[in-house]
Amino acid sequence: MTALTLYTNPMSRGRIARWMLEETGQPYTTVTLAYGAEMKAAAYRAINPMGKVPALVHDDRVVTETAAICTYLADAFPEAGLMPKDRAAFYRWMFFAAGPFEQAVVNASFGWKPGTPQEAGRTGYGSLETVVGTLSAHLDRGGHIVGDSFSAADVYLGGQIGWGLQFGTLPKTDALVAYWDRIKDRPAALRARALDDAALKKDA
């Protein structure tokens, strides 16, 4: 039996990593870290020098960055069926989510948007509208991020979509809302949400 440990905080991207772990069906240990001194302490910086969560330790291997954690777990536990056969599409949408999509959403939430065509070109995403339009058009056909089967791409990108719709950092396009409704009540998603929500109440 291999050992999996998730370092997280219930108000972080660690919620997506937990969902992914629940989808694998593998047992794991959770270490909840508070923002501030605890997350920046030397003991945790030995695991993630950035002093941020999530981080996954699988035996003696350390994986940071949520997209990497989701991809790693899909590869490490193929029996869970979370790595689609169409790797080209999988990598395309995982890196779209980790790059253009997240950058556009975060920048817009801080009130910044490119002021000139040159700035838009340098961002790598152009505008939030372009990113949302691209994703909405892809999802408007129904199904999942990659083909018709649920995968790690749905955990990672779907988790970001759900968060964005909940907190208003994404527009509620018909395609995004319909997609989130298709995946949000998966048993693993509900288990992960309940665990993180319970941790929030405990810390309150």
Secondary structure as UniProt FT lines:
FT   STRAND          4..8
FT   TURN            10..11
FT   HELIX           14..24
FT   STRAND          29..32
FT   TURN            35..36
FT   HELIX           37..40
FT   HELIX           42..45
FT   TURN            46..47
FT   TURN            49..50
FT   STRAND          55..58
FT   TURN            59..60
FT   STRAND          61..64
FT   HELIX           66..76
FT   HELIX           78..80
FT   HELIX           87..96
FT   HELIX           97..101
FT   HELIX           102..109
FT   TURN            110..111
FT   HELIX           117..123
FT   HELIX           128..139
FT   TURN            140..141
FT   TURN            147..148
FT   HELIX           152..167
FT   HELIX           174..183
FT   TURN            184..185
FT   HELIX           187..203
//
